[in-house]
Every structure is written in C-alpha cells, then in structure tokens.
Amino acid sequence: MLSIFKKRAGKLHTLKELPITTRLLFIEALFTSAWVKISLILFPFHRIMGWLGTNTAESSRSQQEETLLLRREIKSALDLCRKYAPWRTECYTMSLTGKLMLRRRSLSSTLYIGFKKDETGIFKGHAWLRANDLYISGFKESIGFTVNFIFS
C-alpha cells in the first residue's frame, strides 16, 4: 500500500516540474479526454461525427514554424494524458482529444481512421492525428493500417 502512495507522489512531483504551459495543456487534455470518453459511451456516433470535421478532405501538410511549438506542446500534453489518465486512452479517444484541442486554437488537423486484418482474420481499427507536418498522436502504431476515412 505504501508503494502505491510513493509511486503517485513521484508522478505528482514529475508533473510539478513541467513548464506551466505544458502543465495547463496536460490538464486540458485530461478533461477533454474524459469528456470524449464519456461522450463516446453516452451519445450516438452520428452526434460525435460532427466533431471529426469534413469527411474525405485533408488539411495542409505545409510547415508552419509559427505554430510548431504549440503543436509540439499539445503532442506532449496528449502523451502525458495517455500515460497518467486513470482510464484507458485508446487511439481514437486521444486523436479526437487532440483534434478538439487544436480546433480550440484554430489550428487545422487531419484525423485518419484505418483498418487492417490481423493474422487471425479479425479486423483491427486505429486512429491517428496530423497537424500540418507533425503527427500529434498514433502515427507510430499506424503502420500496416489502410486509411479508410479522413476527416479535417
């Protein structure tokens, strides 16, 4: 029991050492992720489809140096959320959370949803998010998935 408290105290210390902007974005990511998670459970999918954006359109892939730092900080906040959230943070939840955080800042992004068949013949799905030239979430795991839906 004592080791659990030590582990949690260590995590709090780690979060306390983060720059204030990263800490605030992490808190926003946690609350947004919780809202997305609850919404995916409570609301029909067609209500959530509106959050995804325009179907079959991609946002620009150009480099935007003026927003690069903010996009990197949002990516870091999502990585921290994935690590420290007390609930499961699936790829779809994190991609949608990132999309909402970017939209609040008027930054364009593209959410990809892909599928692949595993060795047992079962289809697996995956979602990942890109903002301009930076992949915000899920790109490393997207290898082998065929893009079926694109939302910007």
Secondary structure, DSSP 8 states (H G I E B T S, - for coil): -HHHHHHHHHHHHHHHTS-HHHHHHHHHHHHHHHHHHHHHHHS-HHHHHHHH-SBT--------HHHHHHHHHHHHHHHHHHHH-SS---HHHHHHHHHHHHHHTT---EEEEEEEE-TTS-EEEEEEEEETTEEEESSGGGTT-EEEEEE-
